[in-house]
Amino acid sequence: MHEMNTIPPFLQKGQKVALVSPAGCITAACLERGIRQMESWGLEYATGLNALKRHGTFAGTDQERTEDFQHALDNPEIKAIICTRGGYGSARIIDRLDFSTFCRHPKWIAGFSDITVFHSHLQQNLHVASIHSSMPQTYPDAASQNAPAAIGSLHAALFGEGLAHRFRSQTINRPGTATAPLIGGNLSILYSLRGTPTDIDPSGKILFIEDLDEFDYHIDRMLLNLARSGWFEALAGLVVGTFTLIKKGANPYMRNVWEIIARYTEGKSYPVCYGFPAGHIPHNHALYMGIPACLEVSAHAGEPSRLSFMAA
């Protein structure tokens, strides 16, 4: 039996959310996209005092980013924390943060990529659900036609309208059905957290992975680490998101990413789906982390498969 994760209260119009930058630096235009989106949903907003700071690649020093995130965690008026972007830096502040108030009064934390650090910490140590989703850095401009999938699903997740994604099955998929909590996120971040207090235990869970801008043999090296640690032995299911801008090394690895992943799940009985529309793409569908999901993978390529959540 899994310990049941706490589901934070869903948002209501008129409530306040925080826009904070725990990792990479952002532009004023990025923050403005976040503000405009929150206002369109009838939400009030607060921005981190250091949200637009720059310290090398980071949005301010470790201390400044910690202060902004800590304030958002502790402020009772803030009902959700929207991370403005990923990049790099969340792992540098995770051990500085005090989550005691947050655990007594949980709230949604939303983001993806480097924000996988927070998703992992919440799942492994605090048992509080969170949202893997697009962020202001990747929000579309007002004229974009990409909003419905990414932004619409984030709205549905935050406001408790239910999440049920239908997607096309691939020939390489392994069909089947699984019901278990969904965990995971960016593969490179999950790999970087191995052996730390934020390292997750995927046993009996549905694992989601995605990545960006890596060499093919780097992907294999990270998956090999997970395989040697037993990650692929006890999963309930595997959801493979998008692997964007994957590069071939000087000596090509001679496999595409799906083939590399499939190698590590050979002989397993749980369902596996490839190409789920989440990751570093415009149509980055929101996912609940730590909430039971039902994965239904069709046996026939081209037919719809489904991933739905039992949250609302």
C-alpha positions, 0 to 999 in steps of 0.5 A: 500500500502506498501512503496517500498523498495530500491533495492541496485545495483547488483554486477558486477565482479571487485567490492569490498565487505567487510567481517565483523564480527558483532556478534560471533567470527570466525576462520581464516579458516572461513574468508579464506572460505569467501575470497576464495568464493569472489575471485572465483566470480571475486570480490575484498574484504576487511576484517574488521580490527577486523574480527578475534578479540575475546572478550568473545563470540564476534568478538571483543568488541562492539566498535570494531565490530561497527567500522568495520561495520560502515566503511563498511557502509560508504566506497563508494568502498564497494558494499556489506557487507558479514557477516562472521557468526551469533551467538550473538552480532548484537543487541548490536551494531545496535543502535551505527551505523549511516546508513545515508551514507548507505541510500544515497548509499545503498548496500547489507547486506547478512547473516542469524541467528543473522543477522536477526537484520540487516534485521529487522532494514533495513525493519522496519526503512530504507526500504532497501532490504537485503539478507538472506543467508549463510555466510562464517561460513557455506560456504562449503569447496572446496570439498563439494557437498553442494555448488550449492543450498546455494552458487549458490543462494547467487551468483544469489541474489548478481548479480541480476540473479533472485531467484526462488525456487521450493520445495516439498509441504507437507501434512500440507501445506495450498495451495494458492498464495500470492504476497507481500514483504518477511520479517522475519528470525530467530524466536528467534531473531525476538522474542528478538526484540519485543518492540524495534525500530527494531521490524518489522510490518508483516501486509500484508507481507509474513513472513519467520521463522526458528530456531535452537537448541531450546526446543519445548515449547520455540518455542511455547512461542515465537509463542504465543508472536507473536500471542498475538501481532496480527502477524498471523492475517494480514499476506499475507503468511507464509514460515516456514523454517527449525527448526533444532535440536529442543529439547523436554523438561523434560515434552514433549510438545507432538507436533512437530514444524509444529503442533505447528506453525499450531495451530497459523494459524488455520482459516486463509486464506493465504498460508502456506508452511512448510519445505522451504529449508532455515535456519541452513542447508547446503542447505540454499537457499538465500532469498531477504528480503523486496522485493516482492515475489510470493508464490505459495503453491501446494494443493497436497503433493509431488508436487512442490511449488514455491517462486520467487522474482521480483527483477532482 
